[in-house]
Amino acid sequence: MDHIVKIISTELVTHDVKHFVVERPAGFEFVPGHATDLSINKEGWKDNKHPFTFTGLVGALHLEFVIKIYPNPQGVTHHLSRLGPGDELIISDAWGAIEYKGPGYFIAGGAGITPFIAILRDLYKDGKVACNVLFFSNKTDQDIILKEEFETMLGENAHFTITRQKDSKYDQRKINSDFLKAEVKDFNKHFYVCGPDEMVIEISKILEELGAKPDAVVFEK
């Protein structure tokens, strides 16, 4: 079922990532980590649907999204970036992308962090986030989405890695087999992986080689 919702507010989170707050349809439900098929309610764009994950708390009055804006002028995120309060979106009922199965390691690349935002916020709200660890890889320091919030929620369990900025103050290792062998303390825990397709495939394969159980590696299908 589709729902037409108005944008309430937008703001920049980083230089190319925007936070959207939109109306929540009556009775609308989602699970942290779940997504919706979203399009813009304008002629020529209504059927141009793309998946985006909810980033707000499940009990909040409004729905929230954190969306990376890509420079392609013909792309949906470019057009989303030009919308403001009062403009309308079309969203589908929520569907399963990633769900929390238990304490473990969250491994994200760039905008792949978005399914984890609602999960970690929900755990933090309930006082259950402490046994989880985040490894978040980005190209530069300015690309890190919600850095301060992750540091607040996870403390020393929030690890940021930077791959294309030599003067970064953060870890500059790539998240690969050597990194995971050095940083993961328990391969019997759950692993949540989201990012570019190649990264997800590579990390999932490495985790299994290092002893993680296949059914304990959770990634967006």
Secondary structure, 3 states (H helix, E strand, C coil): CEEEEEEEEEEEEECCEEEEEECCCCCCCCCCCCEEEEEECCCCCCCCCEEEECCCCCCCCCEEEEEECCCCCCCHHHHHHCCCCCCEEEEECCECCCCCCCCEEEEEEHHHHHHHHHHHHHHHHCCCCCCCEEEEEECCHHHCCCHHHHHHHHHHHEEEEECCCCCCCCECCCCCHHHHHHHCCCCCCEEEEECCHHHHHHHHHHHHHCCCCHHHEEECC
